[in-house]
């Protein structure tokens, strides 16, 4: 069940940027130079060429390429595996769809026109740009949530429940918290059963939830600055550990989990490298992000 997909994953993992390449990108003297260096990487050349006609400004092109790379690489994984392994892979990549949906909801709440949102959407993992565009064009946010449930990404009854609460004045912070819970449940139902691979996915979900609780506690105790520091430290530590451990599970879901983590860690490090170039981040701060990549 995992042989073919994990062989594909191993090939993709070999195309991730090495730590030395990330450091060279961080030392680029401009966003244009950063873009030119990134285009030398085999895994990024087609993404950058796809973005080039859409975004002329170099910094914007890099940022758009990072998001398209995440969508392309994580979205492809699902096609490599038959059920029931596919459900576990979906559980691993659903956070990207959660991120896209929450961003879409924020833009709707800010009053942005559905047509404008639909024209600038980058796909998720299970929801491509077309599907997200259709969600963006839902007449109401409640309708958007119901459509999300009908699409089968998340438990339909829970999506309908949030839609009802939204009709009765559910505020933005509560709405976003409920959306996180909704996607958590969508992931959990995909990881049920006694299969050790399902247990591996459940352990990953439990660690993510523990991190969120720790960050929430830090926010209450020490404020947003300390919470942000803790979040980035916990996130990178978790991603790097998963990326390393994935190599030790070539015949199971751990290989997929490791690659997903490596892609996400790479995106974080690329943004940090770009910030060094365009925003003047210091070597110490960038060095925090460009530690051992675990890929």
MODELLER restraints for C-alpha pairs under 7 A, 6 or more apart:
rsr = mdl.restraints
at = mdl.atoms
rsr.add(forms.Gaussian(group=physical.xy_distance, feature=features.Distance(at['CA:1:A'], at['CA:81:A']), mean=6.93, stdev=0.5))
rsr.add(forms.Gaussian(group=physical.xy_distance, feature=features.Distance(at['CA:1:A'], at['CA:82:A']), mean=6.82, stdev=0.5))
rsr.add(forms.Gaussian(group=physical.xy_distance, feature=features.Distance(at['CA:1:A'], at['CA:85:A']), mean=6.96, stdev=0.5))
rsr.add(forms.Gaussian(group=physical.xy_distance, feature=features.Distance(at['CA:2:A'], at['CA:81:A']), mean=6.75, stdev=0.5))
rsr.add(forms.Gaussian(group=physical.xy_distance, feature=features.Distance(at['CA:2:A'], at['CA:251:A']), mean=5.87, stdev=0.5))
rsr.add(forms.Gaussian(group=physical.xy_distance, feature=features.Distance(at['CA:2:A'], at['CA:252:A']), mean=6.06, stdev=0.5))
rsr.add(forms.Gaussian(group=physical.xy_distance, feature=features.Distance(at['CA:3:A'], at['CA:251:A']), mean=6.20, stdev=0.5))
rsr.add(forms.Gaussian(group=physical.xy_distance, feature=features.Distance(at['CA:5:A'], at['CA:80:A']), mean=4.65, stdev=0.5))
rsr.add(forms.Gaussian(group=physical.xy_distance, feature=features.Distance(at['CA:5:A'], at['CA:81:A']), mean=5.72, stdev=0.5))
rsr.add(forms.Gaussian(group=physical.xy_distance, feature=features.Distance(at['CA:6:A'], at['CA:250:A']), mean=6.58, stdev=0.5))
rsr.add(forms.Gaussian(group=physical.xy_distance, feature=features.Distance(at['CA:6:A'], at['CA:251:A']), mean=6.96, stdev=0.5))
rsr.add(forms.Gaussian(group=physical.xy_distance, feature=features.Distance(at['CA:6:A'], at['CA:255:A']), mean=6.45, stdev=0.5))
rsr.add(forms.Gaussian(group=physical.xy_distance, feature=features.Distance(at['CA:6:A'], at['CA:256:A']), mean=6.93, stdev=0.5))
rsr.add(forms.Gaussian(group=physical.xy_distance, feature=features.Distance(at['CA:9:A'], at['CA:256:A']), mean=6.79, stdev=0.5))
rsr.add(forms.Gaussian(group=physical.xy_distance, feature=features.Distance(at['CA:9:A'], at['CA:259:A']), mean=6.93, stdev=0.5))
rsr.add(forms.Gaussian(group=physical.xy_distance, feature=features.Distance(at['CA:13:A'], at['CA:259:A']), mean=6.30, stdev=0.5))
rsr.add(forms.Gaussian(group=physical.xy_distance, feature=features.Distance(at['CA:15:A'], at['CA:42:A']), mean=6.94, stdev=0.5))
rsr.add(forms.Gaussian(group=physical.xy_distance, feature=features.Distance(at['CA:15:A'], at['CA:43:A']), mean=5.81, stdev=0.5))
rsr.add(forms.Gaussian(group=physical.xy_distance, feature=features.Distance(at['CA:19:A'], at['CA:292:A']), mean=6.93, stdev=0.5))
rsr.add(forms.Gaussian(group=physical.xy_distance, feature=features.Distance(at['CA:19:A'], at['CA:293:A']), mean=6.13, stdev=0.5))
rsr.add(forms.Gaussian(group=physical.xy_distance, feature=features.Distance(at['CA:22:A'], at['CA:270:A']), mean=6.92, stdev=0.5))
rsr.add(forms.Gaussian(group=physical.xy_distance, feature=features.Distance(at['CA:22:A'], at['CA:273:A']), mean=6.96, stdev=0.5))
rsr.add(forms.Gaussian(group=physical.xy_distance, feature=features.Distance(at['CA:25:A'], at['CA:34:A']), mean=5.60, stdev=0.5))
rsr.add(forms.Gaussian(group=physical.xy_distance, feature=features.Distance(at['CA:25:A'], at['CA:37:A']), mean=6.66, stdev=0.5))
rsr.add(forms.Gaussian(group=physical.xy_distance, feature=features.Distance(at['CA:25:A'], at['CA:273:A']), mean=6.27, stdev=0.5))
rsr.add(forms.Gaussian(group=physical.xy_distance, feature=features.Distance(at['CA:26:A'], at['CA:273:A']), mean=4.25, stdev=0.5))
rsr.add(forms.Gaussian(group=physical.xy_distance, feature=features.Distance(at['CA:26:A'], at['CA:274:A']), mean=6.37, stdev=0.5))
rsr.add(forms.Gaussian(group=physical.xy_distance, feature=features.Distance(at['CA:26:A'], at['CA:276:A']), mean=5.91, stdev=0.5))
rsr.add(forms.Gaussian(group=physical.xy_distance, feature=features.Distance(at['CA:26:A'], at['CA:277:A']), mean=6.23, stdev=0.5))
rsr.add(forms.Gaussian(group=physical.xy_distance, feature=features.Distance(at['CA:28:A'], at['CA:34:A']), mean=5.39, stdev=0.5))
rsr.add(forms.Gaussian(group=physical.xy_distance, feature=features.Distance(at['CA:28:A'], at['CA:277:A']), mean=6.37, stdev=0.5))
rsr.add(forms.Gaussian(group=physical.xy_distance, feature=features.Distance(at['CA:29:A'], at['CA:277:A']), mean=6.43, stdev=0.5))
rsr.add(forms.Gaussian(group=physical.xy_distance, feature=features.Distance(at['CA:30:A'], at['CA:277:A']), mean=5.94, stdev=0.5))
rsr.add(forms.Gaussian(group=physical.xy_distance, feature=features.Distance(at['CA:30:A'], at['CA:278:A']), mean=6.83, stdev=0.5))
rsr.add(forms.Gaussian(group=physical.xy_distance, feature=features.Distance(at['CA:31:A'], at['CA:58:A']), mean=5.56, stdev=0.5))
rsr.add(forms.Gaussian(group=physical.xy_distance, feature=features.Distance(at['CA:31:A'], at['CA:59:A']), mean=5.46, stdev=0.5))
rsr.add(forms.Gaussian(group=physical.xy_distance, feature=features.Distance(at['CA:31:A'], at['CA:277:A']), mean=6.51, stdev=0.5))
rsr.add(forms.Gaussian(group=physical.xy_distance, feature=features.Distance(at['CA:31:A'], at['CA:278:A']), mean=6.47, stdev=0.5))
rsr.add(forms.Gaussian(group=physical.xy_distance, feature=features.Distance(at['CA:32:A'], at['CA:58:A']), mean=5.24, stdev=0.5))
rsr.add(forms.Gaussian(group=physical.xy_distance, feature=features.Distance(at['CA:35:A'], at['CA:58:A']), mean=6.51, stdev=0.5))
rsr.add(forms.Gaussian(group=physical.xy_distance, feature=features.Distance(at['CA:35:A'], at['CA:62:A']), mean=6.38, stdev=0.5))
rsr.add(forms.Gaussian(group=physical.xy_distance, feature=features.Distance(at['CA:38:A'], at['CA:44:A']), mean=6.64, stdev=0.5))
rsr.add(forms.Gaussian(group=physical.xy_distance, feature=features.Distance(at['CA:39:A'], at['CA:45:A']), mean=4.79, stdev=0.5))
rsr.add(forms.Gaussian(group=physical.xy_distance, feature=features.Distance(at['CA:39:A'], at['CA:48:A']), mean=6.70, stdev=0.5))
rsr.add(forms.Gaussian(group=physical.xy_distance, feature=features.Distance(at['CA:47:A'], at['CA:65:A']), mean=6.06, stdev=0.5))
rsr.add(forms.Gaussian(group=physical.xy_distance, feature=features.Distance(at['CA:47:A'], at['CA:68:A']), mean=6.94, stdev=0.5))
rsr.add(forms.Gaussian(group=physical.xy_distance, feature=features.Distance(at['CA:47:A'], at['CA:69:A']), mean=6.51, stdev=0.5))
rsr.add(forms.Gaussian(group=physical.xy_distance, feature=features.Distance(at['CA:48:A'], at['CA:65:A']), mean=5.93, stdev=0.5))
rsr.add(forms.Gaussian(group=physical.xy_distance, feature=features.Distance(at['CA:51:A'], at['CA:61:A']), mean=6.42, stdev=0.5))
rsr.add(forms.Gaussian(group=physical.xy_distance, feature=features.Distance(at['CA:51:A'], at['CA:65:A']), mean=6.44, stdev=0.5))
rsr.add(forms.Gaussian(group=physical.xy_distance, feature=features.Distance(at['CA:52:A'], at['CA:61:A']), mean=6.79, stdev=0.5))
rsr.add(forms.Gaussian(group=physical.xy_distance, feature=features.Distance(at['CA:55:A'], at['CA:61:A']), mean=5.29, stdev=0.5))
rsr.add(forms.Gaussian(group=physical.xy_distance, feature=features.Distance(at['CA:66:A'], at['CA:267:A']), mean=6.22, stdev=0.5))
rsr.add(forms.Gaussian(group=physical.xy_distance, feature=features.Distance(at['CA:67:A'], at['CA:122:A']), mean=6.97, stdev=0.5))
rsr.add(forms.Gaussian(group=physical.xy_distance, feature=features.Distance(at['CA:68:A'], at['CA:122:A']), mean=6.45, stdev=0.5))
rsr.add(forms.Gaussian(group=physical.xy_distance, feature=features.Distance(at['CA:70:A'], at['CA:263:A']), mean=6.81, stdev=0.5))
rsr.add(forms.Gaussian(group=physical.xy_distance, feature=features.Distance(at['CA:71:A'], at['CA:123:A']), mean=5.83, stdev=0.5))
rsr.add(forms.Gaussian(group=physical.xy_distance, feature=features.Distance(at['CA:71:A'], at['CA:124:A']), mean=5.11, stdev=0.5))
rsr.add(forms.Gaussian(group=physical.xy_distance, feature=features.Distance(at['CA:71:A'], at['CA:125:A']), mean=5.34, stdev=0.5))
rsr.add(forms.Gaussian(group=physical.xy_distance, feature=features.Distance(at['CA:74:A'], at['CA:93:A']), mean=6.24, stdev=0.5))
rsr.add(forms.Gaussian(group=physical.xy_distance, feature=features.Distance(at['CA:74:A'], at['CA:125:A']), mean=5.55, stdev=0.5))
rsr.add(forms.Gaussian(group=physical.xy_distance, feature=features.Distance(at['CA:74:A'], at['CA:260:A']), mean=6.68, stdev=0.5))
rsr.add(forms.Gaussian(group=physical.xy_distance, feature=features.Distance(at['CA:75:A'], at['CA:125:A']), mean=3.89, stdev=0.5))
rsr.add(forms.Gaussian(group=physical.xy_distance, feature=features.Distance(at['CA:75:A'], at['CA:126:A']), mean=6.00, stdev=0.5))
rsr.add(forms.Gaussian(group=physical.xy_distance, feature=features.Distance(at['CA:78:A'], at['CA:86:A']), mean=5.83, stdev=0.5))
rsr.add(forms.Gaussian(group=physical.xy_distance, feature=features.Distance(at['CA:78:A'], at['CA:89:A']), mean=6.00, stdev=0.5))
rsr.add(forms.Gaussian(group=physical.xy_distance, feature=features.Distance(at['CA:78:A'], at['CA:90:A']), mean=6.39, stdev=0.5))
rsr.add(forms.Gaussian(group=physical.xy_distance, feature=features.Distance(at['CA:87:A'], at['CA:190:A']), mean=5.17, stdev=0.5))
rsr.add(forms.Gaussian(group=physical.xy_distance, feature=features.Distance(at['CA:88:A'], at['CA:190:A']), mean=5.89, stdev=0.5))
rsr.add(forms.Gaussian(group=physical.xy_distance, feature=features.Distance(at['CA:88:A'], at['CA:191:A']), mean=5.78, stdev=0.5))
rsr.add(forms.Gaussian(group=physical.xy_distance, feature=features.Distance(at['CA:88:A'], at['CA:198:A']), mean=6.67, stdev=0.5))
rsr.add(forms.Gaussian(group=physical.xy_distance, feature=features.Distance(at['CA:88:A'], at['CA:201:A']), mean=6.92, stdev=0.5))
rsr.add(forms.Gaussian(group=physical.xy_distance, feature=features.Distance(at['CA:91:A'], at['CA:187:A']), mean=4.42, stdev=0.5))
rsr.add(forms.Gaussian(group=physical.xy_distance, feature=features.Distance(at['CA:91:A'], at['CA:190:A']), mean=6.03, stdev=0.5))
rsr.add(forms.Gaussian(group=physical.xy_distance, feature=features.Distance(at['CA:92:A'], at['CA:257:A']), mean=6.57, stdev=0.5))
rsr.add(forms.Gaussian(group=physical.xy_distance, feature=features.Distance(at['CA:93:A'], at['CA:125:A']), mean=6.16, stdev=0.5))
rsr.add(forms.Gaussian(group=physical.xy_distance, feature=features.Distance(at['CA:94:A'], at['CA:125:A']), mean=6.65, stdev=0.5))
rsr.add(forms.Gaussian(group=physical.xy_distance, feature=features.Distance(at['CA:96:A'], at['CA:124:A']), mean=5.51, stdev=0.5))
rsr.add(forms.Gaussian(group=physical.xy_distance, feature=features.Distance(at['CA:96:A'], at['CA:125:A']), mean=6.12, stdev=0.5))
rsr.add(forms.Gaussian(group=physical.xy_distance, feature=features.Distance(at['CA:97:A'], at['CA:124:A']), mean=4.69, stdev=0.5))
rsr.add(forms.Gaussian(group=physical.xy_distance, feature=features.Distance(at['CA:97:A'], at['CA:125:A']), mean=5.92, stdev=0.5))
rsr.add(forms.Gaussian(group=physical.xy_distance, feature=features.Distance(at['CA:97:A'], at['CA:126:A']), mean=6.68, stdev=0.5))
rsr.add(forms.Gaussian(group=physical.xy_distance, feature=features.Distance(at['CA:97:A'], at['CA:127:A']), mean=6.44, stdev=0.5))
rsr.add(forms.Gaussian(group=physical.xy_distance, feature=features.Distance(at['CA:98:A'], at['CA:183:A']), mean=6.37, stdev=0.5))
rsr.add(forms.Gaussian(group=physical.xy_distance, feature=features.Distance(at['CA:100:A'], at['CA:124:A']), mean=6.25, stdev=0.5))
rsr.add(forms.Gaussian(group=physical.xy_distance, feature=features.Distance(at['CA:102:A'], at['CA:176:A']), mean=6.75, stdev=0.5))
rsr.add(forms.Gaussian(group=physical.xy_distance, feature=features.Distance(at['CA:104:A'], at['CA:136:A']), mean=6.67, stdev=0.5))
rsr.add(forms.Gaussian(group=physical.xy_distance, feature=features.Distance(at['CA:114:A'], at['CA:136:A']), mean=5.38, stdev=0.5))
rsr.add(forms.Gaussian(group=physical.xy_distance, feature=features.Distance(at['CA:114:A'], at['CA:137:A']), mean=4.97, stdev=0.5))
rsr.add(forms.Gaussian(group=physical.xy_distance, feature=features.Distance(at['CA:115:A'], at['CA:137:A']), mean=6.75, stdev=0.5))
rsr.add(forms.Gaussian(group=physical.xy_distance, feature=features.Distance(at['CA:117:A'], at['CA:136:A']), mean=6.55, stdev=0.5))
rsr.add(forms.Gaussian(group=physical.xy_distance, feature=features.Distance(at['CA:118:A'], at['CA:133:A']), mean=4.37, stdev=0.5))
rsr.add(forms.Gaussian(group=physical.xy_distance, feature=features.Distance(at['CA:118:A'], at['CA:136:A']), mean=5.97, stdev=0.5))
rsr.add(forms.Gaussian(group=physical.xy_distance, feature=features.Distance(at['CA:121:A'], at['CA:129:A']), mean=5.89, stdev=0.5))
rsr.add(forms.Gaussian(group=physical.xy_distance, feature=features.Distance(at['CA:121:A'], at['CA:133:A']), mean=6.75, stdev=0.5))
rsr.add(forms.Gaussian(group=physical.xy_distance, feature=features.Distance(at['CA:122:A'], at['CA:129:A']), mean=5.49, stdev=0.5))
rsr.add(forms.Gaussian(group=physical.xy_distance, feature=features.Distance(at['CA:123:A'], at['CA:129:A']), mean=4.04, stdev=0.5))
rsr.add(forms.Gaussian(group=physical.xy_distance, feature=features.Distance(at['CA:123:A'], at['CA:132:A']), mean=6.84, stdev=0.5))
rsr.add(forms.Gaussian(group=physical.xy_distance, feature=features.Distance(at['CA:135:A'], at['CA:144:A']), mean=5.48, stdev=0.5))
rsr.add(forms.Gaussian(group=physical.xy_distance, feature=features.Distance(at['CA:135:A'], at['CA:147:A']), mean=6.98, stdev=0.5))
rsr.add(forms.Gaussian(group=physical.xy_distance, feature=features.Distance(at['CA:138:A'], at['CA:144:A']), mean=5.26, stdev=0.5))
rsr.add(forms.Gaussian(group=physical.xy_distance, feature=features.Distance(at['CA:142:A'], at['CA:163:A']), mean=4.36, stdev=0.5))
rsr.add(forms.Gaussian(group=physical.xy_distance, feature=features.Distance(at['CA:142:A'], at['CA:166:A']), mean=6.27, stdev=0.5))
rsr.add(forms.Gaussian(group=physical.xy_distance, feature=features.Distance(at['CA:142:A'], at['CA:167:A']), mean=6.72, stdev=0.5))
rsr.add(forms.Gaussian(group=physical.xy_distance, feature=features.Distance(at['CA:145:A'], at['CA:159:A']), mean=5.62, stdev=0.5))
rsr.add(forms.Gaussian(group=physical.xy_distance, feature=features.Distance(at['CA:145:A'], at['CA:160:A']), mean=6.84, stdev=0.5))
rsr.add(forms.Gaussian(group=physical.xy_distance, feature=features.Distance(at['CA:145:A'], at['CA:163:A']), mean=5.89, stdev=0.5))
rsr.add(forms.Gaussian(group=physical.xy_distance, feature=features.Distance(at['CA:146:A'], at['CA:159:A']), mean=5.80, stdev=0.5))
rsr.add(forms.Gaussian(group=physical.xy_distance, feature=features.Distance(at['CA:146:A'], at['CA:160:A']), mean=5.45, stdev=0.5))
rsr.add(forms.Gaussian(group=physical.xy_distance, feature=features.Distance(at['CA:146:A'], at['CA:163:A']), mean=6.63, stdev=0.5))
rsr.add(forms.Gaussian(group=physical.xy_distance, feature=features.Distance(at['CA:148:A'], at['CA:154:A']), mean=6.95, stdev=0.5))
rsr.add(forms.Gaussian(group=physical.xy_distance, feature=features.Distance(at['CA:149:A'], at['CA:155:A']), mean=5.97, stdev=0.5))
rsr.add(forms.Gaussian(group=physical.xy_distance, feature=features.Distance(at['CA:149:A'], at['CA:156:A']), mean=3.99, stdev=0.5))
rsr.add(forms.Gaussian(group=physical.xy_distance, feature=features.Distance(at['CA:149:A'], at['CA:159:A']), mean=5.40, stdev=0.5))
rsr.add(forms.Gaussian(group=physical.xy_distance, feature=features.Distance(at['CA:150:A'], at['CA:156:A']), mean=6.16, stdev=0.5))
rsr.add(forms.Gaussian(group=physical.xy_distance, feature=features.Distance(at['CA:153:A'], at['CA:186:A']), mean=6.36, stdev=0.5))
rsr.add(forms.Gaussian(group=physical.xy_distance, feature=features.Distance(at['CA:154:A'], at['CA:182:A']), mean=6.35, stdev=0.5))
rsr.add(forms.Gaussian(group=physical.xy_distance, feature=features.Distance(at['CA:154:A'], at['CA:183:A']), mean=5.93, stdev=0.5))
rsr.add(forms.Gaussian(group=physical.xy_distance, feature=features.Distance(at['CA:154:A'], at['CA:185:A']), mean=6.93, stdev=0.5))
rsr.add(forms.Gaussian(group=physical.xy_distance, feature=features.Distance(at['CA:154:A'], at['CA:186:A']), mean=4.32, stdev=0.5))
rsr.add(forms.Gaussian(group=physical.xy_distance, feature=features.Distance(at['CA:155:A'], at['CA:186:A']), mean=5.89, stdev=0.5))
rsr.add(forms.Gaussian(group=physical.xy_distance, feature=features.Distance(at['CA:158:A'], at['CA:182:A']), mean=6.80, stdev=0.5))
rsr.add(forms.Gaussian(group=physical.xy_distance, feature=features.Distance(at['CA:191:A'], at['CA:198:A']), mean=4.91, stdev=0.5))
rsr.add(forms.Gaussian(group=physical.xy_distance, feature=features.Distance(at['CA:191:A'], at['CA:201:A']), mean=6.43, stdev=0.5))
rsr.add(forms.Gaussian(group=physical.xy_distance, feature=features.Distance(at['CA:191:A'], at['CA:202:A']), mean=6.34, stdev=0.5))
rsr.add(forms.Gaussian(group=physical.xy_distance, feature=features.Distance(at['CA:192:A'], at['CA:198:A']), mean=6.29, stdev=0.5))
rsr.add(forms.Gaussian(group=physical.xy_distance, feature=features.Distance(at['CA:197:A'], at['CA:252:A']), mean=6.44, stdev=0.5))
rsr.add(forms.Gaussian(group=physical.xy_distance, feature=features.Distance(at['CA:197:A'], at['CA:253:A']), mean=5.63, stdev=0.5))
rsr.add(forms.Gaussian(group=physical.xy_distance, feature=features.Distance(at['CA:211:A'], at['CA:234:A']), mean=6.86, stdev=0.5))
rsr.add(forms.Gaussian(group=physical.xy_distance, feature=features.Distance(at['CA:215:A'], at['CA:227:A']), mean=5.38, stdev=0.5))
rsr.add(forms.Gaussian(group=physical.xy_distance, feature=features.Distance(at['CA:215:A'], at['CA:230:A']), mean=6.48, stdev=0.5))
rsr.add(forms.Gaussian(group=physical.xy_distance, feature=features.Distance(at['CA:215:A'], at['CA:231:A']), mean=5.94, stdev=0.5))
rsr.add(forms.Gaussian(group=physical.xy_distance, feature=features.Distance(at['CA:218:A'], at['CA:226:A']), mean=6.73, stdev=0.5))
rsr.add(forms.Gaussian(group=physical.xy_distance, feature=features.Distance(at['CA:218:A'], at['CA:227:A']), mean=5.14, stdev=0.5))
rsr.add(forms.Gaussian(group=physical.xy_distance, feature=features.Distance(at['CA:219:A'], at['CA:226:A']), mean=6.96, stdev=0.5))
rsr.add(forms.Gaussian(group=physical.xy_distance, feature=features.Distance(at['CA:219:A'], at['CA:227:A']), mean=4.92, stdev=0.5))
rsr.add(forms.Gaussian(group=physical.xy_distance, feature=features.Distance(at['CA:236:A'], at['CA:265:A']), mean=6.48, stdev=0.5))
rsr.add(forms.Gaussian(group=physical.xy_distance, feature=features.Distance(at['CA:239:A'], at['CA:261:A']), mean=4.80, stdev=0.5))
rsr.add(forms.Gaussian(group=physical.xy_distance, feature=features.Distance(at['CA:239:A'], at['CA:262:A']), mean=6.58, stdev=0.5))
rsr.add(forms.Gaussian(group=physical.xy_distance, feature=features.Distance(at['CA:239:A'], at['CA:265:A']), mean=6.12, stdev=0.5))
rsr.add(forms.Gaussian(group=physical.xy_distance, feature=features.Distance(at['CA:240:A'], at['CA:261:A']), mean=7.00, stdev=0.5))
rsr.add(forms.Gaussian(group=physical.xy_distance, feature=features.Distance(at['CA:240:A'], at['CA:262:A']), mean=6.93, stdev=0.5))
rsr.add(forms.Gaussian(group=physical.xy_distance, feature=features.Distance(at['CA:240:A'], at['CA:293:A']), mean=6.29, stdev=0.5))
rsr.add(forms.Gaussian(group=physical.xy_distance, feature=features.Distance(at['CA:240:A'], at['CA:294:A']), mean=5.02, stdev=0.5))
rsr.add(forms.Gaussian(group=physical.xy_distance, feature=features.Distance(at['CA:242:A'], at['CA:257:A']), mean=6.64, stdev=0.5))
rsr.add(forms.Gaussian(group=physical.xy_distance, feature=features.Distance(at['CA:242:A'], at['CA:258:A']), mean=4.91, stdev=0.5))
rsr.add(forms.Gaussian(group=physical.xy_distance, feature=features.Distance(at['CA:242:A'], at['CA:261:A']), mean=6.13, stdev=0.5))
rsr.add(forms.Gaussian(group=physical.xy_distance, feature=features.Distance(at['CA:243:A'], at['CA:258:A']), mean=3.84, stdev=0.5))
rsr.add(forms.Gaussian(group=physical.xy_distance, feature=features.Distance(at['CA:243:A'], at['CA:259:A']), mean=6.10, stdev=0.5))
rsr.add(forms.Gaussian(group=physical.xy_distance, feature=features.Distance(at['CA:243:A'], at['CA:261:A']), mean=5.52, stdev=0.5))
rsr.add(forms.Gaussian(group=physical.xy_distance, feature=features.Distance(at['CA:243:A'], at['CA:262:A']), mean=5.26, stdev=0.5))
rsr.add(forms.Gaussian(group=physical.xy_distance, feature=features.Distance(at['CA:243:A'], at['CA:294:A']), mean=5.59, stdev=0.5))
rsr.add(forms.Gaussian(group=physical.xy_distance, feature=features.Distance(at['CA:243:A'], at['CA:295:A']), mean=5.77, stdev=0.5))
rsr.add(forms.Gaussian(group=physical.xy_distance, feature=features.Distance(at['CA:244:A'], at['CA:258:A']), mean=6.67, stdev=0.5))
rsr.add(forms.Gaussian(group=physical.xy_distance, feature=features.Distance(at['CA:244:A'], at['CA:294:A']), mean=5.18, stdev=0.5))
rsr.add(forms.Gaussian(group=physical.xy_distance, feature=features.Distance(at['CA:244:A'], at['CA:295:A']), mean=6.39, stdev=0.5))
rsr.add(forms.Gaussian(group=physical.xy_distance, feature=features.Distance(at['CA:245:A'], at['CA:258:A']), mean=6.53, stdev=0.5))
rsr.add(forms.Gaussian(group=physical.xy_distance, feature=features.Distance(at['CA:246:A'], at['CA:254:A']), mean=4.78, stdev=0.5))
rsr.add(forms.Gaussian(group=physical.xy_distance, feature=features.Distance(at['CA:246:A'], at['CA:255:A']), mean=4.22, stdev=0.5))
rsr.add(forms.Gaussian(group=physical.xy_distance, feature=features.Distance(at['CA:246:A'], at['CA:256:A']), mean=6.99, stdev=0.5))
rsr.add(forms.Gaussian(group=physical.xy_distance, feature=features.Distance(at['CA:246:A'], at['CA:257:A']), mean=6.39, stdev=0.5))
rsr.add(forms.Gaussian(group=physical.xy_distance, feature=features.Distance(at['CA:246:A'], at['CA:258:A']), mean=4.12, stdev=0.5))
rsr.add(forms.Gaussian(group=physical.xy_distance, feature=features.Distance(at['CA:247:A'], at['CA:255:A']), mean=6.06, stdev=0.5))
rsr.add(forms.Gaussian(group=physical.xy_distance, feature=features.Distance(at['CA:249:A'], at['CA:255:A']), mean=5.45, stdev=0.5))
rsr.add(forms.Gaussian(group=physical.xy_distance, feature=features.Distance(at['CA:262:A'], at['CA:295:A']), mean=5.93, stdev=0.5))
rsr.add(forms.Gaussian(group=physical.xy_distance, feature=features.Distance(at['CA:269:A'], at['CA:289:A']), mean=5.77, stdev=0.5))
rsr.add(forms.Gaussian(group=physical.xy_distance, feature=features.Distance(at['CA:269:A'], at['CA:290:A']), mean=6.19, stdev=0.5))
rsr.add(forms.Gaussian(group=physical.xy_distance, feature=features.Distance(at['CA:272:A'], at['CA:286:A']), mean=6.11, stdev=0.5))
rsr.add(forms.Gaussian(group=physical.xy_distance, feature=features.Distance(at['CA:272:A'], at['CA:289:A']), mean=6.68, stdev=0.5))
rsr.add(forms.Gaussian(group=physical.xy_distance, feature=features.Distance(at['CA:273:A'], at['CA:286:A']), mean=6.74, stdev=0.5))
rsr.add(forms.Gaussian(group=physical.xy_distance, feature=features.Distance(at['CA:275:A'], at['CA:281:A']), mean=5.96, stdev=0.5))
rsr.add(forms.Gaussian(group=physical.xy_distance, feature=features.Distance(at['CA:276:A'], at['CA:282:A']), mean=6.72, stdev=0.5))
rsr.add(forms.Gaussian(group=physical.xy_distance, feature=features.Distance(at['CA:276:A'], at['CA:286:A']), mean=6.69, stdev=0.5))
